[in-house]
Amino acid sequence: MNINQIINMVIRQVTRRLVNKGVDVGIDMASRRGKSKDDMTDDERSRAQSQARQGKDMVKRAKQARRVTRKLF
């Protein structure tokens, strides 16, 4: 391995982690509809948590589907 391959490998790992964090933050923000947790009622907070959980499950299923599609084609 040369140094260019090692640098690319590290950059890919860092980018993947940053994108995953961004997706998580976006799902959380969308489920809260832009409100902070302090401004929400208990009912809104529980709904936001369940919506965030559902969003993360959908992302997980999309990743699984992408993997299966890659294996097929």
Secondary structure as the mmCIF struct_conf table of DSSP 4:
data_model
#
loop_
_struct_conf.conf_type_id
_struct_conf.id
_struct_conf.beg_label_comp_id
_struct_conf.beg_label_asym_id
_struct_conf.beg_label_seq_id
_struct_conf.end_label_comp_id
_struct_conf.end_label_asym_id
_struct_conf.end_label_seq_id
HELX_RH_AL_P HELX_RH_AL_P1 ILE A 3 ARG A 32
TURN_TY1_P TURN_TY1_P1 ARG A 33 GLY A 34
HELX_RH_3T_P HELX_RH_3T_P1 LYS A 37 ASP A 39
BEND BEND1 MET A 40 MET A 40
HELX_RH_AL_P HELX_RH_AL_P2 ASP A 42 LEU A 72
#
